[in-house]
Amino acid sequence: MASITQEKLDYIVKLLTEINYGSVLITLHDGQITQVDSTEKNRFLAKSKVASHK
């Protein structure tokens, strides 16, 4: 198992604490973190349409 620098660990923890809904993807090459992607999801409820009677 490769060691993780404090800088990388701090960055990942920061992302995790800032995201309410979403994902954090950590990419490894040869056991080393080479990339971190984060995606935050925002969902909005659509107003339901009420059928009108004529």
mmCIF entry with sequence, helices, sheets and N, C-alpha, C, O atoms, coordinates in Angstrom:
data_MODEL
# 
_entry.id   MODEL 
# 
_entity.id                         1 
_entity.type                       polymer 
_entity.pdbx_number_of_molecules   1 
# 
_entity_poly.entity_id                      1 
_entity_poly.type                           'polypeptide(L)' 
_entity_poly.nstd_linkage                   no 
_entity_poly.nstd_monomer                   no 
_entity_poly.pdbx_seq_one_letter_code       MASITQEKLDYIVKLLTEINYGSVLITLHDGQITQVDSTEKNRFLAKSKVASHK 
_entity_poly.pdbx_seq_one_letter_code_can   MASITQEKLDYIVKLLTEINYGSVLITLHDGQITQVDSTEKNRFLAKSKVASHK 
_entity_poly.pdbx_strand_id                 A 
# 
loop_
_entity_poly_seq.entity_id 
_entity_poly_seq.num 
_entity_poly_seq.mon_id 
_entity_poly_seq.hetero 
1 1  MET n 
1 2  ALA n 
1 3  SER n 
1 4  ILE n 
1 5  THR n 
1 6  GLN n 
1 7  GLU n 
1 8  LYS n 
1 9  LEU n 
1 10 ASP n 
1 11 TYR n 
1 12 ILE n 
1 13 VAL n 
1 14 LYS n 
1 15 LEU n 
1 16 LEU n 
1 17 THR n 
1 18 GLU n 
1 19 ILE n 
1 20 ASN n 
1 21 TYR n 
1 22 GLY n 
1 23 SER n 
1 24 VAL n 
1 25 LEU n 
1 26 ILE n 
1 27 THR n 
1 28 LEU n 
1 29 HIS n 
1 30 ASP n 
1 31 GLY n 
1 32 GLN n 
1 33 ILE n 
1 34 THR n 
1 35 GLN n 
1 36 VAL n 
1 37 ASP n 
1 38 SER n 
1 39 THR n 
1 40 GLU n 
1 41 LYS n 
1 42 ASN n 
1 43 ARG n 
1 44 PHE n 
1 45 LEU n 
1 46 ALA n 
1 47 LYS n 
1 48 SER n 
1 49 LYS n 
1 50 VAL n 
1 51 ALA n 
1 52 SER n 
1 53 HIS n 
1 54 LYS n 
# 
_struct_asym.id          A 
_struct_asym.entity_id   1 
# 
_struct_conf.conf_type_id            HELX_P 
_struct_conf.id                      HELX_P1 
_struct_conf.pdbx_PDB_helix_id       AA1 
_struct_conf.beg_label_comp_id       GLN 
_struct_conf.beg_label_asym_id       A 
_struct_conf.beg_label_seq_id        6 
_struct_conf.pdbx_beg_PDB_ins_code   ? 
_struct_conf.end_label_comp_id       GLU 
_struct_conf.end_label_asym_id       A 
_struct_conf.end_label_seq_id        18 
_struct_conf.pdbx_end_PDB_ins_code   ? 
_struct_conf.beg_auth_comp_id        GLN 
_struct_conf.beg_auth_asym_id        A 
_struct_conf.beg_auth_seq_id         6 
_struct_conf.end_auth_comp_id        GLU 
_struct_conf.end_auth_asym_id        A 
_struct_conf.end_auth_seq_id         18 
_struct_conf.pdbx_PDB_helix_class    1 
_struct_conf.details                 ? 
_struct_conf.pdbx_PDB_helix_length   13 
# 
_struct_conf_type.id          HELX_P 
_struct_conf_type.criteria    ? 
_struct_conf_type.reference   ? 
# 
_struct_sheet.id               AA1 
_struct_sheet.type             ? 
_struct_sheet.number_strands   2 
_struct_sheet.details          ? 
# 
_struct_sheet_order.sheet_id     AA1 
_struct_sheet_order.range_id_1   1 
_struct_sheet_order.range_id_2   2 
_struct_sheet_order.offset       ? 
_struct_sheet_order.sense        anti-parallel 
# 
loop_
_struct_sheet_range.sheet_id 
_struct_sheet_range.id 
_struct_sheet_range.beg_label_comp_id 
_struct_sheet_range.beg_label_asym_id 
_struct_sheet_range.beg_label_seq_id 
_struct_sheet_range.pdbx_beg_PDB_ins_code 
_struct_sheet_range.end_label_comp_id 
_struct_sheet_range.end_label_asym_id 
_struct_sheet_range.end_label_seq_id 
_struct_sheet_range.pdbx_end_PDB_ins_code 
_struct_sheet_range.beg_auth_comp_id 
_struct_sheet_range.beg_auth_asym_id 
_struct_sheet_range.beg_auth_seq_id 
_struct_sheet_range.end_auth_comp_id 
_struct_sheet_range.end_auth_asym_id 
_struct_sheet_range.end_auth_seq_id 
AA1 1 GLY A 22 ? HIS A 29 ? GLY A 22 HIS A 29 
AA1 2 GLN A 32 ? GLU A 40 ? GLN A 32 GLU A 40 
# 
loop_
_atom_site.group_PDB 
_atom_site.id 
_atom_site.type_symbol 
_atom_site.label_atom_id 
_atom_site.label_alt_id 
_atom_site.label_comp_id 
_atom_site.label_asym_id 
_atom_site.label_entity_id 
_atom_site.label_seq_id 
_atom_site.pdbx_PDB_ins_code 
_atom_site.Cartn_x 
_atom_site.Cartn_y 
_atom_site.Cartn_z 
_atom_site.occupancy 
_atom_site.B_iso_or_equiv 
_atom_site.pdbx_formal_charge 
_atom_site.auth_seq_id 
_atom_site.auth_comp_id 
_atom_site.auth_asym_id 
_atom_site.auth_atom_id 
_atom_site.pdbx_PDB_model_num 
ATOM 1   N N  . MET A 1 1  ? 0.845   -1.184 0.000   1.00 0.00 ? 1  MET A N  1 
ATOM 2   C CA . MET A 1 1  ? 0.000   0.000  0.000   1.00 0.00 ? 1  MET A CA 1 
ATOM 3   C C  . MET A 1 1  ? 0.885   1.241  0.000   1.00 0.00 ? 1  MET A C  1 
ATOM 4   O O  . MET A 1 1  ? 1.819   1.350  0.795   1.00 0.00 ? 1  MET A O  1 
ATOM 5   N N  . ALA A 1 2  ? 0.587   2.164  -0.890  1.00 0.00 ? 2  ALA A N  1 
ATOM 6   C CA . ALA A 1 2  ? 1.363   3.393  -0.995  1.00 0.00 ? 2  ALA A CA 1 
ATOM 7   C C  . ALA A 1 2  ? 0.932   4.387  0.074   1.00 0.00 ? 2  ALA A C  1 
ATOM 8   O O  . ALA A 1 2  ? -0.201  4.356  0.553   1.00 0.00 ? 2  ALA A O  1 
ATOM 9   N N  . SER A 1 3  ? 1.850   5.261  0.435   1.00 0.00 ? 3  SER A N  1 
ATOM 10  C CA . SER A 1 3  ? 1.499   6.290  1.412   1.00 0.00 ? 3  SER A CA 1 
ATOM 11  C C  . SER A 1 3  ? 0.789   7.446  0.710   1.00 0.00 ? 3  SER A C  1 
ATOM 12  O O  . SER A 1 3  ? 0.998   7.695  -0.477  1.00 0.00 ? 3  SER A O  1 
ATOM 13  N N  . ILE A 1 4  ? -0.043  8.135  1.457   1.00 0.00 ? 4  ILE A N  1 
ATOM 14  C CA . ILE A 1 4  ? -0.794  9.274  0.935   1.00 0.00 ? 4  ILE A CA 1 
ATOM 15  C C  . ILE A 1 4  ? -0.268  10.521 1.628   1.00 0.00 ? 4  ILE A C  1 
ATOM 16  O O  . ILE A 1 4  ? -0.172  10.560 2.854   1.00 0.00 ? 4  ILE A O  1 
ATOM 17  N N  . THR A 1 5  ? 0.071   11.537 0.849   1.00 0.00 ? 5  THR A N  1 
ATOM 18  C CA . THR A 1 5  ? 0.572   12.769 1.453   1.00 0.00 ? 5  THR A CA 1 
ATOM 19  C C  . THR A 1 5  ? -0.551  13.473 2.204   1.00 0.00 ? 5  THR A C  1 
ATOM 20  O O  . THR A 1 5  ? -1.729  13.307 1.887   1.00 0.00 ? 5  THR A O  1 
ATOM 21  N N  . GLN A 1 6  ? -0.175  14.246 3.186   1.00 0.00 ? 6  GLN A N  1 
ATOM 22  C CA . GLN A 1 6  ? -1.157  14.996 3.967   1.00 0.00 ? 6  GLN A CA 1 
ATOM 23  C C  . GLN A 1 6  ? -1.908  15.979 3.079   1.00 0.00 ? 6  GLN A C  1 
ATOM 24  O O  . GLN A 1 6  ? -3.095  16.227 3.289   1.00 0.00 ? 6  GLN A O  1 
ATOM 25  N N  . GLU A 1 7  ? -1.222  16.540 2.088   1.00 0.00 ? 7  GLU A N  1 
ATOM 26  C CA . GLU A 1 7  ? -1.858  17.481 1.160   1.00 0.00 ? 7  GLU A CA 1 
ATOM 27  C C  . GLU A 1 7  ? -3.005  16.810 0.401   1.00 0.00 ? 7  GLU A C  1 
ATOM 28  O O  . GLU A 1 7  ? -4.084  17.387 0.271   1.00 0.00 ? 7  GLU A O  1 
ATOM 29  N N  . LYS A 1 8  ? -2.774  15.603 -0.096  1.00 0.00 ? 8  LYS A N  1 
ATOM 30  C CA . LYS A 1 8  ? -3.820  14.877 -0.830  1.00 0.00 ? 8  LYS A CA 1 
ATOM 31  C C  . LYS A 1 8  ? -4.955  14.484 0.100   1.00 0.00 ? 8  LYS A C  1 
ATOM 32  O O  . LYS A 1 8  ? -6.126  14.599 -0.261  1.00 0.00 ? 8  LYS A O  1 
ATOM 33  N N  . LEU A 1 9  ? -4.616  14.025 1.282   1.00 0.00 ? 9  LEU A N  1 
ATOM 34  C CA . LEU A 1 9  ? -5.632  13.634 2.252   1.00 0.00 ? 9  LEU A CA 1 
ATOM 35  C C  . LEU A 1 9  ? -6.495  14.831 2.648   1.00 0.00 ? 9  LEU A C  1 
ATOM 36  O O  . LEU A 1 9  ? -7.719  14.718 2.721   1.00 0.00 ? 9  LEU A O  1 
ATOM 37  N N  . ASP A 1 10 ? -5.866  15.966 2.901   1.00 0.00 ? 10 ASP A N  1 
ATOM 38  C CA . ASP A 1 10 ? -6.612  17.182 3.258   1.00 0.00 ? 10 ASP A CA 1 
ATOM 39  C C  . ASP A 1 10 ? -7.547  17.606 2.135   1.00 0.00 ? 10 ASP A C  1 
ATOM 40  O O  . ASP A 1 10 ? -8.678  18.021 2.387   1.00 0.00 ? 10 ASP A O  1 
ATOM 41  N N  . TYR A 1 11 ? -7.077  17.503 0.894   1.00 0.00 ? 11 TYR A N  1 
ATOM 42  C CA . TYR A 1 11 ? -7.891  17.889 -0.261  1.00 0.00 ? 11 TYR A CA 1 
ATOM 43  C C  . TYR A 1 11 ? -9.124  16.996 -0.375  1.00 0.00 ? 11 TYR A C  1 
ATOM 44  O O  . TYR A 1 11 ? -10.228 17.489 -0.606  1.00 0.00 ? 11 TYR A O  1 
ATOM 45  N N  . ILE A 1 12 ? -8.942  15.694 -0.214  1.00 0.00 ? 12 ILE A N  1 
ATOM 46  C CA . ILE A 1 12 ? -10.056 14.742 -0.310  1.00 0.00 ? 12 ILE A CA 1 
ATOM 47  C C  . ILE A 1 12 ? -11.058 14.968 0.819   1.00 0.00 ? 12 ILE A C  1 
ATOM 48  O O  . ILE A 1 12 ? -12.266 14.968 0.583   1.00 0.00 ? 12 ILE A O  1 
ATOM 49  N N  . VAL A 1 13 ? -10.575 15.159 2.020   1.00 0.00 ? 13 VAL A N  1 
ATOM 50  C CA . VAL A 1 13 ? -11.463 15.409 3.162   1.00 0.00 ? 13 VAL A CA 1 
ATOM 51  C C  . VAL A 1 13 ? -12.237 16.706 2.951   1.00 0.00 ? 13 VAL A C  1 
ATOM 52  O O  . VAL A 1 13 ? -13.423 16.771 3.275   1.00 0.00 ? 13 VAL A O  1 
ATOM 53  N N  . LYS A 1 14 ? -11.589 17.738 2.415   1.00 0.00 ? 14 LYS A N  1 
ATOM 54  C CA . LYS A 1 14 ? -12.268 19.011 2.129   1.00 0.00 ? 14 LYS A CA 1 
ATOM 55  C C  . LYS A 1 14 ? -13.409 18.794 1.146   1.00 0.00 ? 14 LYS A C  1 
ATOM 56  O O  . LYS A 1 14 ? -14.509 19.309 1.349   1.00 0.00 ? 14 LYS A O  1 
ATOM 57  N N  . LEU A 1 15 ? -13.159 18.038 0.085   1.00 0.00 ? 15 LEU A N  1 
ATOM 58  C CA . LEU A 1 15 ? -14.218 17.751 -0.885  1.00 0.00 ? 15 LEU A CA 1 
ATOM 59  C C  . LEU A 1 15 ? -15.385 17.021 -0.223  1.00 0.00 ? 15 LEU A C  1 
ATOM 60  O O  . LEU A 1 15 ? -16.546 17.356 -0.456  1.00 0.00 ? 15 LEU A O  1 
ATOM 61  N N  . LEU A 1 16 ? -15.075 16.037 0.593   1.00 0.00 ? 16 LEU A N  1 
ATOM 62  C CA . LEU A 1 16 ? -16.119 15.247 1.248   1.00 0.00 ? 16 LEU A CA 1 
ATOM 63  C C  . LEU A 1 16 ? -16.968 16.087 2.197   1.00 0.00 ? 16 LEU A C  1 
ATOM 64  O O  . LEU A 1 16 ? -18.170 15.851 2.324   1.00 0.00 ? 16 LEU A O  1 
ATOM 65  N N  . THR A 1 17 ? -16.364 17.050 2.856   1.00 0.00 ? 17 THR A N  1 
ATOM 66  C CA . THR A 1 17 ? -17.124 17.868 3.804   1.00 0.00 ? 17 THR A CA 1 
ATOM 67  C C  . THR A 1 17 ? -17.957 18.937 3.106   1.00 0.00 ? 17 THR A C  1 
ATOM 68  O O  . THR A 1 17 ? -18.919 19.444 3.683   1.00 0.00 ? 17 THR A O  1 
ATOM 69  N N  . GLU A 1 18 ? -17.596 19.288 1.863   1.00 0.00 ? 18 GLU A N  1 
ATOM 70  C CA . GLU A 1 18 ? -18.321 20.336 1.141   1.00 0.00 ? 18 GLU A CA 1 
ATOM 71  C C  . GLU A 1 18 ? -19.478 19.813 0.299   1.00 0.00 ? 18 GLU A C  1 
ATOM 72  O O  . GLU A 1 18 ? -20.363 20.585 -0.071  1.00 0.00 ? 18 GLU A O  1 
ATOM 73  N N  . ILE A 1 19 ? -19.491 18.531 -0.010  1.00 0.00 ? 19 ILE A N  1 
ATOM 74  C CA . ILE A 1 19 ? -20.519 17.975 -0.889  1.00 0.00 ? 19 ILE A CA 1 
ATOM 75  C C  . ILE A 1 19 ? -21.659 17.393 -0.057  1.00 0.00 ? 19 ILE A C  1 
ATOM 76  O O  . ILE A 1 19 ? -21.433 16.572 0.831   1.00 0.00 ? 19 ILE A O  1 
ATOM 77  N N  . ASN A 1 20 ? -22.891 17.829 -0.355  1.00 0.00 ? 20 ASN A N  1 
ATOM 78  C CA . ASN A 1 20 ? -24.058 17.260 0.319   1.00 0.00 ? 20 ASN A CA 1 
ATOM 79  C C  . ASN A 1 20 ? -24.576 16.039 -0.421  1.00 0.00 ? 20 ASN A C  1 
ATOM 80  O O  . ASN A 1 20 ? -24.917 15.031 0.198   1.00 0.00 ? 20 ASN A O  1 
ATOM 81  N N  . TYR A 1 21 ? -24.634 16.126 -1.740  1.00 0.00 ? 21 TYR A N  1 
ATOM 82  C CA . TYR A 1 21 ? -25.082 15.018 -2.582  1.00 0.00 ? 21 TYR A CA 1 
ATOM 83  C C  . TYR A 1 21 ? -24.157 14.967 -3.784  1.00 0.00 ? 21 TYR A C  1 
ATOM 84  O O  . TYR A 1 21 ? -23.961 15.983 -4.451  1.00 0.00 ? 21 TYR A O  1 
ATOM 85  N N  . GLY A 1 22 ? -23.599 13.836 -4.067  1.00 0.00 ? 22 GLY A N  1 
ATOM 86  C CA . GLY A 1 22 ? -22.720 13.722 -5.222  1.00 0.00 ? 22 GLY A CA 1 
ATOM 87  C C  . GLY A 1 22 ? -21.715 12.609 -5.036  1.00 0.00 ? 22 GLY A C  1 
ATOM 88  O O  . GLY A 1 22 ? -21.963 11.628 -4.335  1.00 0.00 ? 22 GLY A O  1 
ATOM 89  N N  . SER A 1 23 ? -20.570 12.782 -5.681  1.00 0.00 ? 23 SER A N  1 
ATOM 90  C CA . SER A 1 23 ? -19.556 11.732 -5.615  1.00 0.00 ? 23 SER A CA 1 
ATOM 91  C C  . SER A 1 23 ? -18.160 12.327 -5.680  1.00 0.00 ? 23 SER A C  1 
ATOM 92  O O  . SER A 1 23 ? -17.947 13.416 -6.214  1.00 0.00 ? 23 SER A O  1 
ATOM 93  N N  . VAL A 1 24 ? -17.212 11.579 -5.118  1.00 0.00 ? 24 VAL A N  1 
ATOM 94  C CA . VAL A 1 24 ? -15.796 11.897 -5.221  1.00 0.00 ? 24 VAL A CA 1 
ATOM 95  C C  . VAL A 1 24 ? -15.134 10.666 -5.814  1.00 0.00 ? 24 VAL A C  1 
ATOM 96  O O  . VAL A 1 24 ? -15.232 9.570  -5.263  1.00 0.00 ? 24 VAL A O  1 
ATOM 97  N N  . LEU A 1 25 ? -14.461 10.852 -6.940  1.00 0.00 ? 25 LEU A N  1 
ATOM 98  C CA . LEU A 1 25 ? -13.805 9.757  -7.643  1.00 0.00 ? 25 LEU A CA 1 
ATOM 99  C C  . LEU A 1 25 ? -12.299 9.946  -7.525  1.00 0.00 ? 25 LEU A C  1 
ATOM 100 O O  . LEU A 1 25 ? -11.765 10.987 -7.909  1.00 0.00 ? 25 LEU A O  1 
ATOM 101 N N  . ILE A 1 26 ? -11.617 8.938  -6.993  1.00 0.00 ? 26 ILE A N  1 
ATOM 102 C CA . ILE A 1 26 ? -10.168 8.989  -6.823  1.00 0.00 ? 26 ILE A CA 1 
ATOM 103 C C  . ILE A 1 26 ? -9.545  8.021  -7.817  1.00 0.00 ? 26 ILE A C  1 
ATOM 104 O O  . ILE A 1 26 ? -9.841  6.827  -7.801  1.00 0.00 ? 26 ILE A O  1 
ATOM 105 N N  . THR A 1 27 ? -8.674  8.545  -8.690  1.00 0.00 ? 27 THR A N  1 
ATOM 106 C CA . THR A 1 27 ? -8.017  7.726  -9.703  1.00 0.00 ? 27 THR A CA 1 
ATOM 107 C C  . THR A 1 27 ? -6.602  7.405  -9.246  1.00 0.00 ? 27 THR A C  1 
ATOM 108 O O  . THR A 1 27 ? -5.854  8.285  -8.820  1.00 0.00 ? 27 THR A O  1 
ATOM 109 N N  . LEU A 1 28 ? -6.251  6.125  -9.343  1.00 0.00 ? 28 LEU A N  1 
ATOM 110 C CA . LEU A 1 28 ? -4.921  5.659  -8.938  1.00 0.00 ? 28 LEU A CA 1 
ATOM 111 C C  . LEU A 1 28 ? -4.165  5.100  -10.129 1.00 0.00 ? 28 LEU A C  1 
ATOM 112 O O  . LEU A 1 28 ? -4.753  4.454  -10.997 1.00 0.00 ? 28 LEU A O  1 
ATOM 113 N N  . HIS A 1 29 ? -2.870  5.345  -10.174 1.00 0.00 ? 29 HIS A N  1 
ATOM 114 C CA . HIS A 1 29 ? -1.971  4.707  -11.134 1.00 0.00 ? 29 HIS A CA 1 
ATOM 115 C C  . HIS A 1 29 ? -0.786  4.186  -10.342 1.00 0.00 ? 29 HIS A C  1 
ATOM 116 O O  . HIS A 1 29 ? -0.115  4.949  -9.647  1.00 0.00 ? 29 HIS A O  1 
ATOM 117 N N  . ASP A 1 30 ? -0.528  2.894  -10.443 1.00 0.00 ? 30 ASP A N  1 
ATOM 118 C CA . ASP A 1 30 ? 0.568   2.250  -9.705  1.00 0.00 ? 30 ASP A CA 1 
ATOM 119 C C  . ASP A 1 30 ? 0.483   2.532  -8.208  1.00 0.00 ? 30 ASP A C  1 
ATOM 120 O O  . ASP A 1 30 ? 1.502   2.731  -7.547  1.00 0.00 ? 30 ASP A O  1 
ATOM 121 N N  . GLY A 1 31 ? -0.745  2.548  -7.679  1.00 0.00 ? 31 GLY A N  1 
ATOM 122 C CA . GLY A 1 31 ? -0.940  2.736  -6.246  1.00 0.00 ? 31 GLY A CA 1 
ATOM 123 C C  . GLY A 1 31 ? -0.821  4.175  -5.775  1.00 0.00 ? 31 GLY A C  1 
ATOM 124 O O  . GLY A 1 31 ? -0.856  4.426  -4.570  1.00 0.00 ? 31 GLY A O  1 
ATOM 125 N N  . GLN A 1 32 ? -0.682  5.120  -6.684  1.00 0.00 ? 32 GLN A N  1 
ATOM 126 C CA . GLN A 1 32 ? -0.551  6.531  -6.328  1.00 0.00 ? 32 GLN A CA 1 
ATOM 127 C C  . GLN A 1 32 ? -1.781  7.298  -6.803  1.00 0.00 ? 32 GLN A C  1 
ATOM 128 O O  . GLN A 1 32 ? -2.295  7.041  -7.892  1.00 0.00 ? 32 GLN A O  1 
ATOM 129 N N  . ILE A 1 33 ? -2.248  8.231  -5.993  1.00 0.00 ? 33 ILE A N  1 
ATOM 130 C CA . ILE A 1 33 ? -3.365  9.079  -6.393  1.00 0.00 ? 33 ILE A CA 1 
ATOM 131 C C  . ILE A 1 33 ? -2.872  10.025 -7.481  1.00 0.00 ? 33 ILE A C  1 
ATOM 132 O O  . ILE A 1 33 ? -1.938  10.799 -7.271  1.00 0.00 ? 33 ILE A O  1 
ATOM 133 N N  . THR A 1 34 ? -3.509  9.953  -8.641  1.00 0.00 ? 34 THR A N  1 
ATOM 134 C CA . THR A 1 34 ? -3.118  10.821 -9.752  1.00 0.00 ? 34 THR A CA 1 
ATOM 135 C C  . THR A 1 34 ? -4.186  11.847 -10.098 1.00 0.00 ? 34 THR A C  1 
ATOM 136 O O  . THR A 1 34 ? -3.896  12.849 -10.752 1.00 0.00 ? 34 THR A O  1 
ATOM 137 N N  . GLN A 1 35 ? -5.421  11.605 -9.664  1.00 0.00 ? 35 GLN A N  1 
ATOM 138 C CA . GLN A 1 35 ? -6.506  12.523 -10.023 1.00 0.00 ? 35 GLN A CA 1 
ATOM 139 C C  . GLN A 1 35 ? -7.649  12.363 -9.036  1.00 0.00 ? 35 GLN A C  1 
ATOM 140 O O  . GLN A 1 35 ? -7.921  11.263 -8.555  1.00 0.00 ? 35 GLN A O  1 
ATOM 141 N N  . VAL A 1 36 ? -8.311  13.467 -8.739  1.00 0.00 ? 36 VAL A N  1 
ATOM 142 C CA . VAL A 1 36 ? -9.502  13.452 -7.890  1.00 0.00 ? 36 VAL A CA 1 
ATOM 143 C C  . VAL A 1 36 ? -10.570 14.286 -8.591  1.00 0.00 ? 36 VAL A C  1 
ATOM 144 O O  . VAL A 1 36 ? -10.355 15.458 -8.897  1.00 0.00 ? 36 VAL A O  1 
ATOM 145 N N  . ASP A 1 37 ? -11.726 13.667 -8.840  1.00 0.00 ? 37 ASP A N  1 
ATOM 146 C CA . ASP A 1 37 ? -12.856 14.356 -9.467  1.00 0.00 ? 37 ASP A CA 1 
ATOM 147 C C  . ASP A 1 37 ? -14.007 14.396 -8.472  1.00 0.00 ? 37 ASP A C  1 
ATOM 148 O O  . ASP A 1 37 ? -14.262 13.423 -7.763  1.00 0.00 ? 37 ASP A O  1 
ATOM 149 N N  . SER A 1 38 ? -14.695 15.523 -8.426  1.00 0.00 ? 38 SER A N  1 
ATOM 150 C CA . SER A 1 38 ? -15.885 15.600 -7.580  1.00 0.00 ? 38 SER A CA 1 
ATOM 151 C C  . SER A 1 38 ? -17.049 16.127 -8.404  1.00 0.00 ? 38 SER A C  1 
ATOM 152 O O  . SER A 1 38 ? -16.889 17.004 -9.253  1.00 0.00 ? 38 SER A O  1 
ATOM 153 N N  . THR A 1 39 ? -18.211 15.578 -8.136  1.00 0.00 ? 39 THR A N  1 
ATOM 154 C CA . THR A 1 39 ? -19.437 15.986 -8.805  1.00 0.00 ? 39 THR A CA 1 
ATOM 155 C C  . THR A 1 39 ? -20.490 16.224 -7.739  1.00 0.00 ? 39 THR A C  1 
ATOM 156 O O  . THR A 1 39 ? -20.782 15.340 -6.934  1.00 0.00 ? 39 THR A O  1 
ATOM 157 N N  . GLU A 1 40 ? -21.053 17.413 -7.737  1.00 0.00 ? 40 GLU A N  1 
ATOM 158 C CA . GLU A 1 40 ? -22.124 17.697 -6.781  1.00 0.00 ? 40 GLU A CA 1 
ATOM 159 C C  . GLU A 1 40 ? -23.452 17.684 -7.519  1.00 0.00 ? 40 GLU A C  1 
ATOM 160 O O  . GLU A 1 40 ? -23.590 18.271 -8.592  1.00 0.00 ? 40 GLU A O  1 
ATOM 161 N N  . LYS A 1 41 ? -24.416 17.011 -6.930  1.00 0.00 ? 41 LYS A N  1 
ATOM 162 C CA . LYS A 1 41 ? -25.748 16.898 -7.518  1.00 0.00 ? 41 LYS A CA 1 
ATOM 163 C C  . LYS A 1 41 ? -26.668 17.935 -6.895  1.00 0.00 ? 41 LYS A C  1 
ATOM 164 O O  . LYS A 1 41 ? -26.683 18.127 -5.679  1.00 0.00 ? 41 LYS A O  1 
ATOM 165 N N  . ASN A 1 42 ? -27.426 18.591 -7.742  1.00 0.00 ? 42 ASN A N  1 
ATOM 166 C CA . ASN A 1 42 ? -28.472 19.512 -7.297  1.00 0.00 ? 42 ASN A CA 1 
ATOM 167 C C  . ASN A 1 42 ? -29.757 19.081 -7.962  1.00 0.00 ? 42 ASN A C  1 
ATOM 168 O O  . ASN A 1 42 ? -29.850 19.054 -9.189  1.00 0.00 ? 42 ASN A O  1 
ATOM 169 N N  . ARG A 1 43 ? -30.747 18.746 -7.160  1.00 0.00 ? 43 ARG A N  1 
ATOM 170 C CA . ARG A 1 43 ? -32.021 18.296 -7.711  1.00 0.00 ? 43 ARG A CA 1 
ATOM 171 C C  . ARG A 1 43 ? -33.102 19.293 -7.352  1.00 0.00 ? 43 ARG A C  1 
ATOM 172 O O  . ARG A 1 43 ? -33.172 19.799 -6.232  1.00 0.00 ? 43 ARG A O  1 
ATOM 173 N N  . PHE A 1 44 ? -33.941 19.559 -8.333  1.00 0.00 ? 44 PHE A N  1 
ATOM 174 C CA . PHE A 1 44 ? -35.037 20.493 -8.149  1.00 0.00 ? 44 PHE A CA 1 
ATOM 175 C C  . PHE A 1 44 ? -36.334 19.753 -8.410  1.00 0.00 ? 44 PHE A C  1 
ATOM 176 O O  . PHE A 1 44 ? -36.462 19.045 -9.408  1.00 0.00 ? 44 PHE A O  1 
ATOM 177 N N  . LEU A 1 45 ? -37.286 19.915 -7.521  1.00 0.00 ? 45 LEU A N  1 
ATOM 178 C CA . LEU A 1 45 ? -38.572 19.259 -7.687  1.00 0.00 ? 45 LEU A CA 1 
ATOM 179 C C  . LEU A 1 45 ? -39.406 20.026 -8.696  1.00 0.00 ? 45 LEU A C  1 
ATOM 180 O O  . LEU A 1 45 ? -39.552 21.245 -8.600  1.00 0.00 ? 45 LEU A O  1 
ATOM 181 N N  . ALA A 1 46 ? -39.946 19.310 -9.653  1.00 0.00 ? 46 ALA A N  1 
ATOM 182 C CA . ALA A 1 46 ? -40.814 19.926 -10.654 1.00 0.00 ? 46 ALA A CA 1 
ATOM 183 C C  . ALA A 1 46 ? -42.215 20.051 -10.075 1.00 0.00 ? 46 ALA A C  1 
ATOM 184 O O  . ALA A 1 46 ? -42.687 19.166 -9.362  1.00 0.00 ? 46 ALA A O  1 
ATOM 185 N N  . LYS A 1 47 ? -42.870 21.153 -10.388 1.00 0.00 ? 47 LYS A N  1 
ATOM 186 C CA . LYS A 1 47 ? -44.251 21.322 -9.943  1.00 0.00 ? 47 LYS A CA 1 
ATOM 187 C C  . LYS A 1 47 ? -45.117 20.384 -10.765 1.00 0.00 ? 47 LYS A C  1 
ATOM 188 O O  . LYS A 1 47 ? -45.004 20.331 -11.989 1.00 0.00 ? 47 LYS A O  1 
ATOM 189 N N  . SER A 1 48 ? -45.978 19.646 -10.086 1.00 0.00 ? 48 SER A N  1 
ATOM 190 C CA . SER A 1 48 ? -46.843 18.715 -10.814 1.00 0.00 ? 48 SER A CA 1 
ATOM 191 C C  . SER A 1 48 ? -47.967 19.490 -11.488 1.00 0.00 ? 48 SER A C  1 
ATOM 192 O O  . SER A 1 48 ? -48.510 20.445 -10.933 1.00 0.00 ? 48 SER A O  1 
ATOM 193 N N  . LYS A 1 49 ? -48.295 19.064 -12.675 1.00 0.00 ? 49 LYS A N  1 
ATOM 194 C CA . LYS A 1 49 ? -49.372 19.708 -13.430 1.00 0.00 ? 49 LYS A CA 1 
ATOM 195 C C  . LYS A 1 49 ? -50.701 19.096 -13.011 1.00 0.00 ? 49 LYS A C  1 
ATOM 196 O O  . LYS A 1 49 ? -50.835 17.875 -12.925 1.00 0.00 ? 49 LYS A O  1 
ATOM 197 N N  . VAL A 1 50 ? -51.656 19.932 -12.758 1.00 0.00 ? 50 VAL A N  1 
ATOM 198 C CA . VAL A 1 50 ? -52.988 19.476 -12.371 1.00 0.00 ? 50 VAL A CA 1 
ATOM 199 C C  . VAL A 1 50 ? -53.865 19.524 -13.615 1.00 0.00 ? 50 VAL A C  1 
ATOM 200 O O  . VAL A 1 50 ? -53.929 20.545 -14.300 1.00 0.00 ? 50 VAL A O  1 
ATOM 201 N N  . ALA A 1 51 ? -54.539 18.417 -13.902 1.00 0.00 ? 51 ALA A N  1 
ATOM 202 C CA . ALA A 1 51 ? -55.414 18.359 -15.082 1.00 0.00 ? 51 ALA A CA 1 
ATOM 203 C C  . ALA A 1 51 ? -56.590 19.303 -14.881 1.00 0.00 ? 51 ALA A C  1 
ATOM 204 O O  . ALA A 1 51 ? -57.229 19.305 -13.829 1.00 0.00 ? 51 ALA A O  1 
ATOM 205 N N  . SER A 1 52 ? -56.862 20.094 -15.894 1.00 0.00 ? 52 SER A N  1 
ATOM 206 C CA . SER A 1 52 ? -57.999 21.021 -15.793 1.00 0.00 ? 52 SER A CA 1 
ATOM 207 C C  . SER A 1 52 ? -59.239 20.365 -16.383 1.00 0.00 ? 52 SER A C  1 
ATOM 208 O O  . SER A 1 52 ? -59.155 19.630 -17.367 1.00 0.00 ? 52 SER A O  1 
ATOM 209 N N  . HIS A 1 53 ? -60.367 20.632 -15.789 1.00 0.00 ? 53 HIS A N  1 
ATOM 210 C CA . HIS A 1 53 ? -61.643 20.092 -16.264 1.00 0.00 ? 53 HIS A CA 1 
ATOM 211 C C  . HIS A 1 53 ? -62.376 21.178 -17.029 1.00 0.00 ? 53 HIS A C  1 
ATOM 212 O O  . HIS A 1 53 ? -62.534 22.292 -16.530 1.00 0.00 ? 53 HIS A O  1 
ATOM 213 N N  . LYS A 1 54 ? -62.821 20.866 -18.225 1.00 0.00 ? 54 LYS A N  1 
ATOM 214 C CA . LYS A 1 54 ? -63.565 21.846 -19.026 1.00 0.00 ? 54 LYS A CA 1 
ATOM 215 C C  . LYS A 1 54 ? -65.001 21.448 -19.143 1.00 0.00 ? 54 LYS A C  1 
ATOM 216 O O  . LYS A 1 54 ? -65.786 22.149 -19.780 1.00 0.00 ? 54 LYS A O  1 
# 
